[in-house]
Structure formats: structure tokens, C-alpha cells
Amino acid sequence: MKTQVGIVGAGPAGLLLAQLLHLEGIDSVVLESRSRAEIEATIRAGVLEQGTVDMLNACGVGARMVREGAVHRGIELRFGGRGHRIDLSGLTGGRAIMVYAQHEVIKDLVAARLEAGGKILFGVEGVSLQDIDTRAPAIHFRRDGAAERLECDFIAGCDGFHGVSRPSMPSRVRREFVRSYPFGWLGILVEAPPSSDELIYAWHERGFALVSTRSPEIQRLYLQCDPEDKLAEWPDERIWSELRARLATSDGWPLKEGRIFQKGIIAMRSFVAEPMQHGRLFLAGDAAHIVPPTGAKGLNLAAADVRVLARSLAAFYRSRSEEPLAAYSATALLRVWRAEHFSWWMTSMLHRFHDDDAFSLRLQRAQLDYVVGSKAASASLAENYVGLPWD
């Protein structure tokens, strides 16, 4: 089997890259270890930057997002029993965010890919990357028990943090930067009406909490916990008790409660691999970097990566110049490190750390007071949250 670009991974990065390449007339094949049903049913948060929304619309997969997603023009920072609205649109010249779950983005991309006759090979096993240092790299894998080989000009590793792509780069050329956080998020899905029209980020001495939404009937809430906690340690009443305490306001704001039908605990870390390319292998999305979810940057960074990569590949096939491809890693990492800093900053400002003392708490409150009290500080948060300009 032959193609121009072999794409490992049918997450947002891989599928969006395939769509962008298709629009440039570049052939690709996407390989995915899971089934279509699995990737479309993996529920994850989805806060889309303005640039990501614009790109999804421009490449023809945004119609359902516009119809069903929720445009948010502000967020709330809540602390000290009061809410403080950050006017995202007012501070950024009208830009906003779109709340639209990641698995819905994946559904839209899969449908567009298949409708265009593109190839997604689901359920492949034993993927390995060969000859990435040459001009004829290949991807070996098994499908339905049979060994297969995909010959390509380039390989895009979009297979996430635990995929095979990043380890396929020689360790001598790869440097990894890691920061692990001493807390996690307990996330729940709830059958209830929205408690708020916009996201609420709450700082409290008991720990962080976040109010988000999925639909008029389903809400997503998070609270800070120990990443080693077991779900059995968090019965429903304990969850609601903590959320009530951490989200309480002096004016008696009501939290809408309902049946919890999904729970999960995620650890939090920051991670970057440099460079994001070696030979004919290019990394994108979670294969190259992870951010804590506080800044809502994961999917958006994946989109930014593949935008740069697709443009670079298109330039190569038009002119046979490898200069844009050679600059891919440096170009992508500029945005990656900016997003890493913003995500770390939001996380550090809003979470309790295990070694916090009274001095540390006062510093967090001083920072929060400054952010909501200074137009310049609020504008900086808003600009980063809706996403820096793409060009």
C-alpha cells in the first residue's frame, strides 16, 4: 500500500491533518488502533479557541459545531465567595470560545473523511515506523491478522502520549521536559440543567472546582483531588458536598444537581518533546506535548500543529522545497511553549498545592485580585484563553 502521508492516530490531530491535506489534493492514510465506535464514544472536554473554530469552518467540518455548540464570550473566576466575570470578547476585539466536545469534533472529521473517500484503517495492531531517516519511510502494522506495509513520503505521528511515534525518534536527538502536579481532577457528568451560562473557575482553600456544560441536559463538573484517589472514595454525596463548599457565594448562588452517570479521575502534567520532527517523521498533538486542562489548550494545540504541518507539506508538494518542513518544529514550538506557560500559570493560580502554607495562599489571592482588578491583567488572560492570533 502506498500514500503520500501516513498518519498514525485518528484523534483530532490526525483526522484534522487528513482533512487539510485532502483539501490540498494530498493523499493520506490514517491508521488507528481503536474502532470507530471507540474513538467517537470517548467523551472529553471541548473548549475551542477562536482560531480552531475558524479553521474547522474553513475546512468544511464546522456546520454541526455552529449549530449545536455554545459560544461563550466570557468566563468567571470565583473566589472569596464572589464571582468575577472576565469579558473575553470585550477584551479581545470580539473573539470568543466555542464549547463543543472533542468527541463531537472527531465525529464530524470522521464523517467528512469517509464521505470524501479517504482511508481510515481502524483496529490496526502492532504499528511500527521504519526508515524514518530515509526518503522512503514506511509504517508496518497488522490488520485482520495479516501483516501490511504502508509506504509513504512522510509520516505524521498523531497517536498521543502513549503512542509509538515519539519513541520511534532516536533518544539521542530527543529531549523531554516534564512537570507532574501533585493533584488531579475528579470529573463528573450530570443529568441537570446548566448552573451557569459560562464556565466558572473557582479557587477555594479546599481546592479548585470547575463548572462547565455539555448540553442543556448534561453538565460537566470537576473538582481537585488526589490523583491516587479511588472512585469508591468519592460517593455522590461527598462530591456534591465538596462542590457546594468550593462554589459557594455570599449571595446564595444555587448549584444545579442531578444524577451523576459518569466519574473519572485524571492526573495532571505538563510535557513537551523537542524537536517535533526527525527525518521524515513529524509529531503533532499529544504525541509531542501535554498541558494541564486548566487552560483548555490540548485540542487547540493539536489543531495549531497540524495547520503548520499541512501548510508545510503543501508547500513541499508544490515546489519540492523542504525549507518549510525543516522549520515545522521551531514554528510549532513557539505556540506550544506559550500555551504551556499559560496552562501552568492558570493551574498554579487556581489549585491548592500539598505544601501550601498561609503565605502561599495569600499570594494566590493577591494574584487573583490583580487579575480581576486590572484591565491589563484581565486582557492578558482573555487573549491567551481565546487563543493568540494564528498569523
C-alpha positions in Angstrom: 0.0 0.0 0.0 1.3 3.5 -0.9 0.3 7.0 0.0 1.9 10.4 0.3 1.4 11.0 4.0 0.9 8.1 6.5 -0.9 9.4 9.6 -0.7 7.4 12.8 -3.7 8.1 15.1 -7.3 9.1 14.4 -7.6 11.6 17.2 -8.3 15.3 16.5 -4.7 15.9 15.2 -4.6 13.0 12.8 -8.1 13.5 11.4 -7.8 17.2 11.0 -4.5 16.8 9.3 -6.0 14.3 6.9 -8.8 16.8 6.1 -6.4 19.7 5.5 -4.3 17.6 3.2 -7.3 16.4 1.3 -8.2 20.0 0.6 -4.7 20.5 -0.8 -5.0 17.4 -3.0 -2.5 15.4 -1.0 -3.3 11.7 -0.4 -3.0 10.2 3.1 -4.0 7.1 5.0 -4.9 7.2 8.7 -4.1 4.2 11.0 -6.0 3.8 14.3 -5.7 1.0 16.8 -9.3 1.6 18.1 -12.6 1.1 16.4 -14.7 3.9 15.0 -17.2 3.4 17.8 -14.5 3.7 20.5 -13.0 7.0 19.2 -16.4 8.5 18.8 -17.6 7.5 22.2 -14.5 8.7 24.2 -16.0 11.7 26.0 -13.6 14.6 26.5 -13.9 18.3 27.2 -14.0 20.6 24.2 -13.3 24.3 24.6 -12.3 25.6 21.2 -10.3 28.7 20.6 -11.5 31.2 18.0 -8.7 30.1 15.6 -9.7 26.5 15.9 -13.4 27.3 15.3 -12.4 29.4 12.2 -10.3 26.6 10.8 -12.9 23.9 11.3 -15.4 26.1 9.4 -12.9 26.9 6.7 -12.2 23.2 6.0 -15.8 22.3 5.8 -16.5 20.4 9.1 -17.9 23.1 11.2 -21.7 23.1 10.3 -22.8 20.9 13.2 -20.5 22.7 15.6 -22.0 26.1 14.7 -25.5 24.6 15.1 -25.0 22.7 18.3 -22.0 24.3 20.1 -22.3 27.1 22.6 -20.5 30.4 22.0 -19.1 31.7 25.3 -18.0 35.4 25.4 -16.7 35.3 29.0 -15.6 33.1 31.9 -16.0 33.6 35.6 -13.2 33.5 38.2 -14.8 32.8 41.6 -13.0 33.2 44.9 -13.8 34.7 48.3 -17.5 34.0 47.9 -17.8 36.2 44.8 -17.8 35.7 41.1 -15.7 38.0 38.8 -16.5 37.9 35.0 -13.7 38.1 32.5 -15.2 39.6 29.4 -13.3 37.6 26.7 -14.9 39.3 23.7 -14.8 42.8 25.1 -11.1 42.4 25.9 -10.1 40.8 22.6 -11.9 42.7 20.0 -14.9 40.4 19.7 -13.2 36.9 19.8 -14.8 34.1 21.8 -14.6 30.4 22.6 -16.9 27.6 21.5 -17.9 24.8 23.9 -18.2 21.7 21.7 -17.0 18.3 23.0 -13.9 16.7 21.5 -15.7 13.5 20.5 -18.2 15.6 18.5 -15.3 17.1 16.6 -14.0 13.6 15.9 -17.4 12.5 14.7 -17.5 15.4 12.3 -14.0 14.8 11.0 -14.6 11.0 10.5 -17.8 11.7 8.6 -16.0 14.2 6.3 -13.1 11.8 5.8 -15.3 8.9 4.8 -17.6 11.0 2.7 -14.6 12.2 0.7 -13.5 8.6 0.1 -10.5 8.9 2.4 -9.0 5.9 4.1 -9.1 5.3 7.9 -7.9 1.9 8.8 -9.5 1.1 12.2 -8.4 -1.7 14.5 -4.8 -2.0 13.3 -2.3 -3.6 15.6 1.5 -3.8 16.0 2.2 -0.5 14.4 5.9 0.3 13.9 7.7 3.0 12.0 10.6 2.1 9.7 13.2 4.0 7.8 12.2 7.4 9.1 15.7 8.7 8.4 15.4 8.0 4.7 13.3 9.4 1.8 11.2 6.2 1.8 9.7 5.7 5.3 7.1 3.0 5.9 4.6 2.0 8.5 4.3 -1.7 9.4 1.1 -3.0 11.0 -1.3 -5.9 11.2 -4.9 -5.7 10.1 -7.3 -8.6 10.5 -4.3 -10.8 11.5 -2.4 -10.1 8.3 0.9 -8.1 8.1 0.8 -5.0 6.0 3.2 -2.2 4.9 2.3 1.4 4.1 4.9 3.1 2.0 4.8 6.9 2.2 6.8 10.1 1.7 6.2 11.4 5.2 4.8 10.1 8.5 2.7 12.2 10.9 2.8 10.8 14.4 -0.6 11.9 15.9 -1.0 8.9 18.2 -1.0 10.6 21.6 1.3 10.5 24.6 1.4 6.7 24.8 1.7 6.1 21.0 4.7 4.6 19.1 5.6 7.7 17.1 7.6 9.7 19.7 9.6 6.7 20.9 10.5 6.0 17.3 12.6 9.1 17.3 16.2 8.2 18.4 16.7 9.1 22.1 19.9 10.8 21.2 18.1 13.6 19.3 15.0 13.9 21.6 14.8 15.9 24.7 11.7 15.7 27.0 10.5 18.4 29.5 8.2 17.2 32.2 6.3 18.6 35.2 4.0 16.5 37.2 1.4 18.1 39.5 0.5 16.7 43.0 -3.2 16.7 42.3 -5.7 15.5 39.7 -9.2 16.3 38.6 -12.3 14.3 39.5 -14.6 14.8 36.6 -18.3 14.0 36.6 -21.1 14.1 34.0 -24.5 15.0 35.5 -28.1 15.0 34.2 -29.1 18.5 35.2 -29.8 21.9 33.6 -26.9 24.4 33.4 -25.8 26.1 36.6 -24.2 28.9 34.6 -24.2 30.3 31.1 -20.4 30.5 31.2 -17.5 28.4 32.6 -16.8 29.0 36.3 -13.2 28.6 37.5 -13.3 28.5 41.4 -10.4 28.9 43.8 -11.1 27.8 47.3 -9.0 26.8 50.3 -10.4 23.2 50.0 -9.3 23.1 46.4 -10.2 24.0 42.8 -13.5 23.4 41.1 -14.8 24.0 37.6 -18.4 24.3 36.3 -18.7 23.5 32.6 -21.5 22.3 30.3 -22.1 19.8 27.6 -25.7 20.4 26.6 -29.0 21.8 28.0 -29.4 18.5 29.7 -25.9 17.3 30.5 -23.3 19.2 32.6 -19.6 18.6 33.2 -18.1 19.5 36.6 -14.6 19.0 38.0 -13.0 19.2 41.4 -9.4 19.0 42.5 -8.5 15.7 44.2 -5.5 13.5 45.0 -4.6 11.7 41.7 -4.2 8.5 43.7 -7.8 8.6 45.0 -10.1 5.7 44.1 -13.6 6.4 42.7 -15.0 4.4 45.6 -13.7 7.1 47.9 -15.9 9.6 46.2 -19.6 8.7 46.6 -22.1 11.1 45.1 -22.9 12.9 48.4 -19.2 13.6 49.0 -18.8 15.0 45.5 -21.8 17.3 45.9 -20.7 18.4 49.4 -17.3 19.4 48.1 -18.7 21.2 45.0 -21.2 23.1 47.2 -18.4 24.3 49.5 -16.0 25.2 46.8 -18.5 27.1 44.7 -20.5 28.8 47.4 -21.1 32.5 47.1 -22.2 35.1 49.6 -25.4 35.7 47.6 -26.5 32.1 47.8 -25.8 31.1 44.2 -27.5 27.7 43.5 -25.6 24.7 42.1 -27.9 22.6 39.9 -27.6 19.0 41.0 -28.8 15.7 39.3 -27.9 12.1 38.6 -24.2 11.5 38.2 -23.8 9.0 35.5 -20.0 9.1 34.8 -17.0 9.7 37.1 -13.3 9.7 36.3 -10.0 10.9 37.8 -7.3 12.3 35.6 -3.7 13.1 36.7 -2.2 16.4 35.6 1.2 17.1 33.9 3.0 19.4 31.6 5.1 17.7 28.9 7.0 18.8 25.8 9.2 16.8 23.5 11.8 18.6 21.4 12.2 18.6 18.5 8.8 17.7 17.0 10.4 16.1 13.9 13.2 13.8 12.9 13.9 12.7 9.3 10.6 12.2 7.6 8.6 11.8 10.9 6.6 14.7 12.3 4.9 14.7 15.7 1.7 16.6 16.4 -0.8 17.0 19.3 -0.4 14.9 22.4 2.4 12.8 20.8 4.6 15.9 21.3 3.1 17.8 24.2 0.6 17.6 27.1 -0.9 20.6 29.0 -2.9 20.5 32.2 -6.6 21.1 31.3 -6.9 24.3 33.2 -6.1 26.4 30.2 -8.2 24.4 27.7 -5.3 24.2 25.3 -4.9 20.5 24.4 -7.1 20.1 21.3 -6.3 23.7 20.2 -2.6 23.0 20.2 -3.2 19.9 18.1 -5.1 22.0 15.6 -2.4 24.6 15.5 0.3 21.9 15.0 -1.4 20.3 12.0 -2.2 23.6 10.5 1.5 24.4 10.3 2.3 20.9 9.2 -0.3 20.8 6.5 0.9 24.1 5.1 4.5 22.9 5.1 3.6 19.6 3.3 1.5 21.6 0.8 4.5 23.8 0.1 6.7 20.8 -0.4 4.4 19.2 -2.9 4.0 22.5 -4.8 7.7 23.4 -5.0 9.6 20.4 -3.7 11.2 22.8 -1.2 11.9 21.3 2.2 12.5 24.6 3.9 9.0 24.9 5.4 9.2 21.3 6.6 12.6 21.9 8.2 11.1 24.8 10.1 8.0 22.9 11.4 9.3 22.1 14.8 10.6 25.5 15.6 7.4 27.2 14.4 5.1 24.9 16.3 7.1 25.0 19.5 6.7 28.8 19.7 3.0 28.4 20.3 3.4 25.2 22.3 5.6 26.9 24.9 3.3 29.9 25.1 0.4 27.6 25.8 2.4 25.5 28.3 3.2 28.7 30.2 -0.5 29.9 30.2 -1.7 26.5 31.3 0.9 26.2 34.1 0.0 29.8 35.2 -3.7 29.1 35.4 -3.1 25.8 37.2 -0.7 27.4 39.7 -3.1 30.3 40.4 -6.2 28.2 41.0 -5.1 25.0 42.7 -4.0 24.1 46.2 -0.6 22.5 46.4 0.2 19.9 49.0 2.9 22.1 50.6 1.0 25.3 50.6 1.2 27.5 53.7 -0.6 30.6 54.7 1.9 32.7 52.8 1.3 30.8 49.6 -2.5 31.2 49.9 -2.1 34.9 50.3 0.0 35.1 47.2 -2.7 33.3 45.2 -5.4 35.6 46.5 -3.2 38.6 45.6 -2.8 37.3 42.1 -6.5 36.6 41.6 -7.3 40.1 42.9 -4.9 41.6 40.5 -6.2 39.6 37.5 -9.8 40.7 38.1 -9.0 44.2 39.2 -6.6 45.2 36.4 -7.8 45.6 32.8 -4.4 44.8 31.5 -4.2 41.6 33.5 -7.7 40.6 32.5 -6.9 41.3 28.9 -3.8 39.1 29.1 -5.8 36.2 30.5 -8.5 36.7 27.9 -6.1 36.9 24.9 -4.5 33.7 25.9 -7.7 31.9 26.7 -9.4 32.7 23.4 -6.2 31.9 21.6 -3.4 34.0 20.3 -3.7 35.1 16.6 -2.8 32.3 14.2 -0.9 34.5 11.7 
